[in-house]
Amino acid sequence: MTNRFFHLVIVVALASGSIHAQTKAPDTESRNSALARRAAEMGTGKWWVSLSDEARDRFIERYTKAMDQVMHALVTECAEEVKSLPRTGIDDVDAISSFTLCKIGSSFDFNFGTHKELREGVDAFYQDSTNLTVPIDVALHRVRDALADKHPRGGGVIG
């Protein structure tokens, strides 16, 4: 009789554990799929449109500051490389690599227009629902290029 009782307790315990696990599985799956979806949307237009105006402004400010630092570092290195090139008998590879560095450095220049214009441009870019999966850095570069056309500058960095 005691043996049957323990057998019954074990069966009931296993059954209730199995039922509990089965009822929790969809919840865990939905939580995992929600996290996966959120991770996939991070840094895209879907993420951008979910931000508050203050968060968008803060992101633009930090992003442009970081790009400015990268640009200045690359432009400084470019200038040093160009100065170190020999005046005669220069190897094509050395010249092209130096000028490519200058061009890459200028691609980080976000000092066109204002932060407000950049933010409004990104907002407008993501208003088109087909752009909602585009990463924010791609959107920012497209808007930057449009602002560069709108606010042309003479001279400056090769690019």
C-alpha positions as CSV (number, residue, x, y, z in Angstrom):
1,M,0.0,0.0,0.0
2,T,2.8,2.4,0.9
3,N,4.5,1.6,-2.4
4,R,1.3,2.4,-4.3
5,F,1.0,5.7,-2.5
6,F,4.5,6.8,-3.4
7,H,3.9,5.6,-7.0
8,L,0.7,7.7,-7.1
9,V,2.5,10.8,-5.6
10,I,5.3,10.5,-8.1
11,V,2.9,10.2,-11.1
12,V,0.8,13.2,-9.8
13,A,3.9,15.2,-9.3
14,L,5.3,14.4,-12.7
15,A,1.9,15.1,-14.4
16,S,1.4,18.4,-12.6
17,G,5.0,19.4,-13.6
18,S,4.4,18.5,-17.1
19,I,1.1,20.4,-17.3
20,H,2.9,23.4,-15.6
21,A,5.7,23.2,-18.2
22,Q,3.2,23.0,-21.1
23,T,1.3,26.0,-19.9
24,K,4.5,28.0,-19.4
25,A,6.0,27.1,-22.8
26,P,3.9,29.4,-24.9
27,D,4.6,32.3,-22.5
28,T,8.3,31.7,-22.7
29,E,8.2,31.3,-26.4
30,S,6.2,34.6,-26.8
31,R,8.7,36.3,-24.5
32,N,11.6,35.0,-26.4
33,S,10.1,35.9,-29.8
34,A,9.3,39.4,-28.5
35,L,12.9,39.8,-27.4
36,A,14.2,38.4,-30.7
37,R,11.9,40.8,-32.6
38,R,13.0,43.8,-30.4
39,A,16.7,42.8,-31.0
40,A,16.1,42.6,-34.7
41,E,14.4,46.0,-34.7
42,M,17.1,47.7,-32.6
43,G,18.8,50.4,-34.6
44,T,16.2,50.4,-37.4
45,G,13.4,52.7,-38.3
46,K,11.0,50.6,-36.2
47,W,13.3,51.4,-33.2
48,W,13.6,55.1,-34.3
49,V,9.9,55.8,-34.4
50,S,9.4,54.3,-31.0
51,L,11.8,56.8,-29.4
52,S,10.7,60.0,-27.7
53,D,11.6,63.4,-29.3
54,E,14.2,63.9,-26.5
55,A,15.8,60.5,-27.1
56,R,16.0,61.2,-30.9
57,D,17.7,64.5,-30.3
58,R,20.1,63.0,-27.8
59,F,20.9,60.2,-30.3
60,I,21.6,62.7,-33.1
61,E,23.8,64.8,-30.8
62,R,25.9,61.8,-29.7
63,Y,26.1,60.3,-33.2
64,T,27.3,63.5,-34.8
65,K,29.8,64.1,-32.0
66,A,31.2,60.6,-32.5
67,M,31.4,61.0,-36.3
68,D,33.1,64.4,-35.9
69,Q,35.8,62.8,-33.7
70,V,36.3,60.0,-36.3
71,M,36.4,62.4,-39.1
72,H,39.0,64.6,-37.4
73,A,41.2,61.7,-36.6
74,L,41.1,60.4,-40.2
75,V,41.6,63.8,-41.7
76,T,44.6,64.4,-39.5
77,E,46.1,61.1,-40.5
78,C,45.3,61.8,-44.1
79,A,47.1,65.2,-44.0
80,E,50.2,63.5,-42.4
81,E,50.3,60.8,-45.0
82,V,49.9,63.3,-47.9
83,K,52.8,65.5,-46.4
84,S,55.0,62.4,-46.2
85,L,54.6,61.4,-49.8
86,P,57.7,62.0,-51.9
87,R,57.4,64.9,-54.4
88,T,58.9,62.8,-57.2
89,G,58.8,59.1,-58.0
90,I,55.7,58.5,-56.0
91,D,54.3,55.0,-56.1
92,D,50.6,54.9,-57.3
93,V,49.6,52.6,-54.4
94,D,50.9,55.1,-51.8
95,A,49.2,58.0,-53.5
96,I,45.9,56.2,-54.0
97,S,45.9,54.8,-50.4
98,S,46.5,58.3,-49.0
99,F,43.8,60.0,-51.0
100,T,41.4,57.1,-50.2
101,L,42.0,57.8,-46.5
102,C,41.1,61.4,-47.1
103,K,37.9,60.4,-48.9
104,I,36.9,58.0,-46.2
105,G,37.6,60.7,-43.5
106,S,35.2,63.1,-45.3
107,S,32.4,60.5,-45.3
108,F,32.2,61.0,-41.5
109,D,31.5,64.7,-41.8
110,F,28.0,65.4,-40.4
111,N,28.5,69.2,-40.1
112,F,25.9,70.0,-42.8
113,G,22.9,72.0,-41.7
114,T,21.8,71.6,-38.1
115,H,21.0,68.8,-35.7
116,K,17.4,69.7,-36.2
117,E,17.6,69.3,-40.0
118,L,19.4,66.0,-39.5
119,R,16.7,64.8,-37.1
120,E,13.9,66.0,-39.3
121,G,15.5,64.3,-42.3
122,V,15.7,61.0,-40.5
123,D,12.1,61.4,-39.3
124,A,11.0,62.0,-42.9
125,F,13.1,59.1,-44.2
126,Y,11.3,56.7,-41.8
127,Q,7.9,58.0,-42.6
128,D,8.1,55.9,-45.7
129,S,7.2,52.4,-44.3
130,T,9.5,50.7,-46.8
131,N,12.4,52.3,-45.0
132,L,11.5,51.0,-41.5
133,T,14.0,48.1,-41.8
134,V,16.9,50.3,-42.9
135,P,19.6,50.6,-40.2
136,I,19.8,54.1,-38.5
137,D,23.4,54.6,-39.7
138,V,22.4,54.1,-43.3
139,A,19.5,56.5,-42.9
140,L,21.8,59.1,-41.3
141,H,24.3,58.9,-44.2
142,R,21.5,59.2,-46.8
143,V,20.1,62.3,-44.9
144,R,23.7,63.7,-44.5
145,D,24.2,63.3,-48.3
146,A,21.0,65.2,-49.0
147,L,22.0,68.0,-46.6
148,A,25.4,68.1,-48.1
149,D,23.8,68.8,-51.5
150,K,21.5,71.4,-49.9
151,H,24.4,73.1,-48.0
152,P,27.4,72.8,-50.4
153,R,30.9,73.9,-49.2
154,G,33.8,74.8,-51.3
155,G,37.3,73.3,-50.9
156,G,38.0,71.3,-47.8
157,V,38.5,67.6,-47.6
158,I,38.8,65.5,-50.7
159,G,35.6,63.5,-51.1
